[in-house]
Amino acid sequence: MFLFEDKKEISIPGREVRYRIERYAASAGVEKQLTDKLKAEFYYEYSIVRTTDVQPDVVLSKEERRYPCYQFPQAFAGIRHT
């Protein structure tokens, strides 16, 4: 799956852009039914995020404050009882 997100936070009174985030993400995964009641899953996601036009009074997450552009992979694995 591929995802593109272009988000702008706009102030209500002045209609000013408080910050802007562009995100590109790709994810893939596999699921395997192990038994009638047990399923294994593995998913991987990779994202590139750019944060721009940040106003001085805006509080962003730790990753957004440190990097104007950051990349991060994520992997999820699990076994579920169905």
C-alpha positions in Angstrom: 0.0 0.0 0.0 1.2 3.5 -0.8 0.1 6.6 1.0 0.6 10.4 0.4 -0.6 12.9 2.9 -0.3 16.7 2.6 -1.7 18.3 5.7 -1.9 22.0 6.6 -2.9 23.2 10.1 -4.7 26.6 9.6 -5.6 29.1 12.4 -9.3 30.0 12.5 -9.1 33.7 13.1 -6.4 34.7 10.6 -6.5 31.7 8.2 -2.7 31.5 8.5 -0.8 28.2 8.0 0.5 27.1 11.4 2.5 24.2 10.0 2.5 21.9 7.0 3.3 18.1 6.9 4.0 16.0 3.8 4.2 12.3 4.3 5.0 9.5 1.9 4.6 6.0 3.2 4.7 2.5 1.9 3.7 -0.6 3.7 3.5 -4.3 3.1 2.5 -7.3 5.1 1.8 -11.0 5.2 -0.6 -13.0 7.2 -0.5 -16.8 7.7 -3.2 -18.9 9.2 -1.3 -21.4 11.4 -4.2 -23.3 12.8 -8.0 -22.9 12.8 -7.7 -20.5 15.7 -4.2 -19.0 15.3 -2.9 -16.5 12.8 0.6 -15.0 12.5 1.1 -11.5 11.0 4.1 -9.4 9.9 3.9 -5.8 8.6 6.5 -3.3 7.6 6.1 0.4 7.0 8.6 3.0 5.8 7.8 6.7 5.9 9.4 10.0 4.8 7.9 13.0 6.5 8.7 16.7 5.9 7.5 19.4 8.2 7.6 23.0 7.0 6.1 26.5 7.6 6.1 25.9 11.4 5.1 29.0 13.4 7.0 29.8 16.6 4.0 29.1 18.9 3.3 25.6 17.5 4.3 22.6 19.6 5.2 19.5 17.5 6.3 16.0 18.4 9.9 15.2 19.2 10.7 13.8 15.8 9.1 16.8 14.0 11.1 19.3 16.1 14.5 17.6 15.5 14.3 17.1 11.7 12.8 19.1 8.9 12.8 15.8 7.0 12.9 12.4 8.7 12.6 8.8 7.6 11.6 5.9 9.8 10.9 2.2 9.2 8.5 0.3 11.4 7.9 -3.4 11.7 5.0 -5.1 13.4 4.7 -8.8 14.2 2.2 -10.7 16.1 0.2 -13.9 16.6 -3.6 -13.6 17.1 -6.1 -16.0 18.4 -9.0 -15.9 16.0 
